[in-house]
């Protein structure tokens, strides 16, 4: 794919923060876009309403999108949800939903779209997260689901990479409603992740989609490239840096009002 003009694109999570920016950027570049999201829409691009966690609904929705586009050149698996989830607590509905949306929905969508992508030797881009390789405490479900998404992309690349390009993009924190439930739980990422603009994430996704050869992993910022390298080549050092950041937040009292963090805070203070 040398460019986006005339390319037929299926975008999941089309009405979310990343999705809206991607729609703007894709259409400005001349791509033809059909989105999927929980609620349908017709403008600025057609969006098919579908719950991607419903196994019986995904294939028909993808088929309808491909039919509307007349084929498929690019699938962007962007749909995702977040929420607080301590690793020491048993998995609950919040955990199950994040795994369903962030991993299994992308898996189902990709499987349904593959025949069309194989026919055009197209591309798949997965929107993961820096937390896939640099996890944070109290957000285990998000990190686990995104790391599993990367593992799925890696397996898919080995199976279809001769005919379909497979890339993973790793954004950091972007101001969006995905963080609302975490903030309500008193677990804001303030001081932990450095915010980045949504336009930069969209630009990275489109770079992955239009590169001459599909890149394996794409960071969205220079800092992100450094963090990915650190997490992969010096994981023990990465762990120490995260622990230091958490300890600083505990010492500052930033987590005192968060019931989900109570055990972590108590253990940190018991050490002193």
C-alpha positions as CSV (number, residue, x, y, z in Angstrom):
1,X,0.0,0.0,0.0
2,X,1.8,3.1,-1.2
3,X,-1.0,5.5,-0.1
4,X,-4.5,5.7,1.1
5,X,-6.4,7.3,-1.8
6,X,-9.1,4.9,-2.9
7,X,-8.2,2.3,-0.2
8,X,-11.1,0.5,1.4
9,X,-10.8,0.6,5.1
10,X,-12.8,-1.2,7.9
11,X,-12.3,0.6,11.3
12,X,-13.6,-0.8,14.6
13,X,-14.4,1.6,17.4
14,X,-15.1,4.2,14.8
15,X,-17.1,6.6,17.1
16,X,-14.5,6.6,19.9
17,X,-11.6,9.1,20.5
18,X,-9.1,7.4,18.2
19,X,-11.8,6.4,15.8
20,X,-13.1,9.9,15.1
21,X,-9.6,11.1,14.5
22,X,-8.8,8.2,12.2
23,X,-12.0,8.8,10.2
24,X,-11.0,12.4,9.7
25,X,-7.4,11.5,8.7
26,X,-8.4,8.6,6.5
27,X,-11.1,10.4,4.6
28,X,-8.8,13.5,4.2
29,X,-6.3,11.1,2.6
30,X,-8.9,9.8,0.1
31,X,-9.6,6.5,1.7
32,X,-13.1,5.0,1.7
33,X,-14.1,4.0,5.2
34,X,-16.8,2.0,6.8
35,X,-16.8,1.8,10.6
36,X,-18.3,-0.5,13.2
37,X,-19.3,0.5,16.7
38,X,-21.9,-0.2,19.2
39,X,-24.2,2.5,17.8
40,X,-24.7,3.1,14.0
41,X,-24.2,6.3,12.1
42,X,-24.2,7.5,8.6
43,X,-22.0,10.6,8.8
44,X,-19.2,11.5,8.4
45,X,-18.8,7.9,7.3
46,X,-21.2,4.9,7.5
47,X,-20.9,3.1,10.8
48,X,-22.5,-0.3,11.2
49,X,-23.9,-0.9,14.7
50,X,-22.7,-4.1,16.2
51,X,-21.5,-5.6,19.5
52,X,-18.2,-7.1,18.7
53,X,-18.3,-9.3,21.8
54,X,-21.3,-11.2,20.3
55,X,-19.7,-14.0,18.3
56,X,-22.8,-14.4,16.1
57,X,-22.9,-10.7,15.1
58,X,-19.3,-10.1,14.0
59,X,-19.1,-12.0,10.8
60,X,-22.4,-10.6,9.3
61,X,-21.3,-7.0,10.2
62,X,-17.9,-7.5,8.6
63,X,-19.5,-9.0,5.5
64,X,-21.8,-6.0,5.3
65,X,-18.9,-3.6,5.6
66,X,-16.9,-5.4,2.9
67,X,-19.9,-5.6,0.6
68,X,-20.5,-1.8,1.1
69,X,-16.9,-1.1,0.3
70,X,-16.7,-3.6,-2.6
71,X,-13.6,-5.3,-1.0
72,X,-11.1,-4.6,1.7
73,X,-7.6,-3.3,1.7
74,X,-7.1,-2.3,5.4
75,X,-8.5,-3.4,8.7
76,X,-7.8,-1.2,11.8
77,X,-8.6,-3.0,15.0
78,X,-9.1,0.1,17.2
79,X,-12.0,-0.8,19.5
80,X,-11.0,-1.0,23.1
81,X,-12.1,-0.5,26.7
82,X,-10.3,0.0,30.0
83,X,-10.9,0.0,33.7
84,X,-9.2,-0.7,37.1
85,X,-8.4,-4.3,37.9
86,X,-5.9,-5.2,40.6
87,X,-4.0,-8.4,39.7
88,X,-4.3,-9.7,43.3
89,X,-8.2,-9.6,43.1
90,X,-10.2,-12.4,41.4
91,X,-11.3,-11.5,37.8
92,X,-14.7,-9.9,37.7
93,X,-17.0,-8.5,35.0
94,X,-14.6,-5.6,34.4
95,X,-11.8,-8.0,33.6
96,X,-14.0,-10.2,31.4
97,X,-15.2,-7.3,29.4
98,X,-11.7,-5.9,28.7
99,X,-10.5,-9.3,27.5
100,X,-13.6,-9.7,25.4
101,X,-13.4,-6.3,23.7
102,X,-9.6,-5.8,23.6
103,X,-8.6,-9.3,22.5
104,X,-11.5,-11.6,21.4
105,X,-13.4,-8.9,19.5
106,X,-10.3,-8.1,17.5
107,X,-9.6,-11.8,16.9
108,X,-13.2,-12.4,15.7
109,X,-13.2,-9.3,13.4
110,X,-9.8,-10.2,11.9
111,X,-10.8,-13.8,11.2
112,X,-14.0,-12.6,9.5
113,X,-12.1,-10.0,7.4
114,X,-9.2,-12.3,6.4
115,X,-10.7,-13.7,3.2
116,X,-11.2,-10.2,1.8
117,X,-7.7,-9.1,3.0
118,X,-6.1,-12.1,1.5
119,X,-7.8,-11.4,-1.8
120,X,-6.2,-7.9,-2.0
121,X,-3.0,-8.7,0.0
122,X,-4.0,-6.0,2.4
123,X,-3.0,-4.9,5.9
124,X,-4.2,-5.4,9.5
125,X,-3.2,-2.8,12.1
126,X,-3.9,-3.6,15.8
127,X,-4.0,-0.7,18.3
128,X,-2.4,-2.1,21.4
129,X,-1.0,0.0,24.2
130,X,2.4,0.8,25.8
131,X,1.0,-1.2,28.7
132,X,1.2,-4.4,26.6
133,X,5.0,-4.3,27.3
134,X,5.3,-1.9,30.2
135,X,2.5,-2.9,32.6
136,X,1.2,-0.8,35.5
137,X,-0.2,-2.0,38.8
138,X,-4.0,-1.9,39.4
139,X,-4.7,-2.2,35.7
140,X,-4.0,-5.8,35.1
141,X,-6.9,-6.6,32.8
142,X,-5.9,-3.8,30.3
143,X,-2.3,-4.8,30.3
144,X,-3.1,-8.5,30.0
145,X,-5.6,-8.0,27.2
146,X,-3.3,-5.8,25.2
147,X,-0.3,-8.1,25.7
148,X,-2.5,-11.0,24.5
149,X,-3.5,-8.9,21.5
150,X,0.1,-8.5,20.6
151,X,0.6,-12.3,20.9
152,X,-2.3,-12.8,18.6
153,X,-0.9,-10.4,16.1
154,X,2.5,-12.2,16.2
155,X,0.8,-15.6,15.6
156,X,-1.3,-14.2,12.8
157,X,1.8,-12.7,11.2
158,X,3.4,-16.1,11.1
159,X,0.4,-17.6,9.5
160,X,-0.7,-15.0,6.9
161,X,2.3,-12.6,6.8
162,X,3.3,-13.8,3.3
163,X,0.1,-12.3,1.9
164,X,-1.3,-9.8,4.6
165,X,0.8,-7.2,6.4
166,X,0.3,-7.3,10.2
167,X,1.4,-4.3,12.4
168,X,0.9,-3.4,16.0
169,X,0.8,0.2,17.2
170,X,1.6,1.1,20.9
171,X,0.0,4.4,22.1
172,X,0.6,5.7,25.6
173,X,-2.0,7.8,27.4
174,X,-4.4,9.9,25.4
175,X,-7.1,12.0,27.1
176,X,-10.3,10.0,26.4
177,X,-13.4,8.5,28.2
178,X,-11.5,5.2,28.3
179,X,-9.9,6.5,31.5
180,X,-13.0,7.7,33.2
181,X,-13.7,4.6,35.3
182,X,-10.1,4.4,36.4
183,X,-10.2,8.1,37.5
184,X,-13.5,7.5,39.3
185,X,-11.8,4.7,41.3
186,X,-9.1,7.2,42.4
187,X,-6.5,5.6,40.1
188,X,-5.8,8.4,37.7
189,X,-2.7,7.9,35.5
190,X,-1.6,11.5,36.4
191,X,2.1,11.4,37.0
192,X,2.5,7.8,35.7
193,X,2.0,8.1,31.9
194,X,2.8,11.2,29.8
195,X,-0.2,12.3,27.7
196,X,0.2,12.4,24.0
197,X,-2.1,13.9,21.3
198,X,-4.6,11.7,19.6
199,X,-3.5,13.1,16.2
200,X,-0.1,11.6,16.8
201,X,-1.6,8.2,17.4
202,X,-3.6,8.4,14.2
203,X,-0.5,9.4,12.3
204,X,1.4,6.4,13.6
205,X,-1.5,4.1,12.6
206,X,-1.5,5.5,9.1
207,X,2.2,5.2,8.8
208,X,2.0,1.5,9.6
209,X,-0.8,1.2,7.1
210,X,1.1,2.9,4.2
211,X,4.7,1.8,4.8
212,X,6.2,-0.1,1.9
213,X,6.6,-3.1,4.1
214,X,4.3,-3.6,7.1
215,X,6.3,-2.7,10.2
216,X,6.0,-5.2,13.0
217,X,5.8,-2.8,15.9
218,X,5.2,1.0,15.8
219,X,5.6,3.4,18.7
220,X,3.7,6.6,18.6
221,X,6.4,8.9,20.0
222,X,10.2,9.0,20.5
223,X,9.6,8.4,24.2
224,X,7.5,5.5,23.3
225,X,10.3,3.9,21.2
226,X,12.6,4.3,24.2
227,X,10.1,2.7,26.5
228,X,9.4,-0.2,24.1
229,X,13.2,-0.8,23.9
230,X,13.6,-0.6,27.6
231,X,10.7,-3.0,28.3
232,X,12.1,-5.6,25.8
233,X,15.8,-5.4,26.5
234,X,16.0,-4.4,30.1
235,X,12.7,-5.6,31.7
236,X,14.1,-5.7,35.3
237,X,15.1,-2.0,34.9
238,X,11.7,-1.2,33.6
239,X,10.1,-2.9,36.6
240,X,12.3,-0.8,39.0
241,X,11.3,2.4,37.3
242,X,7.6,1.6,37.5
243,X,8.0,0.5,41.2
244,X,9.8,3.8,41.9
245,X,6.9,5.8,40.3
246,X,4.3,3.9,42.3
247,X,6.3,4.4,45.5
248,X,6.4,8.1,44.9
249,X,2.6,8.2,44.3
250,X,2.0,6.3,47.5
251,X,4.4,8.6,49.5
252,X,2.5,11.6,48.1
253,X,-0.8,10.2,49.2
254,X,-2.2,10.1,45.6
255,X,-3.8,6.7,46.1
256,X,-5.1,7.2,49.6
257,X,-8.7,7.6,48.3
258,X,-8.7,4.5,46.2
259,X,-10.1,1.4,47.8
260,X,-8.7,-0.8,45.1
261,X,-5.2,0.4,46.0
262,X,-5.6,0.0,49.7
263,X,-3.6,-3.3,50.0
264,X,-0.9,-2.0,47.8
265,X,-0.6,1.3,49.8
266,X,-0.5,-0.7,53.1
267,X,2.3,-3.0,51.8
268,X,4.4,0.0,50.7
269,X,4.0,1.7,54.0
270,X,4.7,-1.4,56.0
271,X,8.1,-1.5,54.4
272,X,9.1,1.8,56.1
